[in-house]
Amino acid sequence: MLMHIIADYGTGDLAFAEVVQRIKLHLPDAEIHLTPVPPFATLAAGFCVAQLGLNEAPAGTLIYHNVAPREDDAEAREGNAGERLAFARLPTGVRVIGVNAGYTFSFVRDLAEEIRYAAVPREGSQFRSRDLFPQAAAAIALGRPDALDEKVRRSDLPSVPANRIAYVDGYGNLKTTIVYEEGGRAGERVRVRIGDAEQEATASDGTFAVESGRMSFAPGSSGWPGADGGENRFMELFLRGGNAWEAFGRPPVGSRIQIVRG
């Protein structure tokens, strides 16, 4: 069984090792792949969930994600309580288990065949993704009838915010929530503002359709099938021969993007 772990523990952090160890205790046959995202970046986690879960995957693939900023309640907490663990079954057959926090389920909200809460306490450990959730994830993966609780109301899940940075890849390319249809005409020059930084970019149909040293505003490599049979594609900011993230001053995931035309 292929199992993706998406979390904000930090690349190479001990927390990843501890969670893997606990999951393997309950699912010894799991083949685990780690995908780190920035601290508390629920938008990046949700983007990764969709990219991995809504595209073709081996039978039995499981996604386990944990980005839990505990922002559902600003008051003091008893027992380190936080957002609840939830489960989604996607049209690809991929199963998603993770904390329902921020935008973690937003990209799959309208495409999931089923979204339910897991039958596991939301409190009891500071490190719930190690101490409480792996056993619950294993129970769901093994199909135990008592592993799931009530349905999650889709109206309670936030929609994907428009015009934001969703994910920064290892090359510094900025994957955005700007849909392909809003990208602009090929060859059009636009001004892109993120925070206090501004760069000129060329709208194009492909990221490499600009000369070296120039910024491209083009549909990226990420995307997945839509409910209508089409494909959901998002625009990407790509600095050919450079690093777009660095050029914009290293903006955090979730930063608003303003496209100025003309």
Secondary structure, DSSP 8 states (H G I E B T S, - for coil): -EEEEEESS-TT-HHHHHHHHHHHHH-TT-EEEEEE--TT-HHHHHHHHHHHHSS---TT-EEEEE-----S--S--STT--S-EEEEE-TTS-EEEEE--TTTTTTTTTT-SEEEEESS-S-S-TTHHHHTHHHHHHHHHTT-TTSEEEE--GGGS----SSBEEEE-TT--EEEEEEGGGS--TT-EEEEEETTEEEEEEE-SSTTSS-TT-EEEEEEEEEEE-TTSSEEEEEEEEETTS-HHHHTT---TT-BEEEEE-
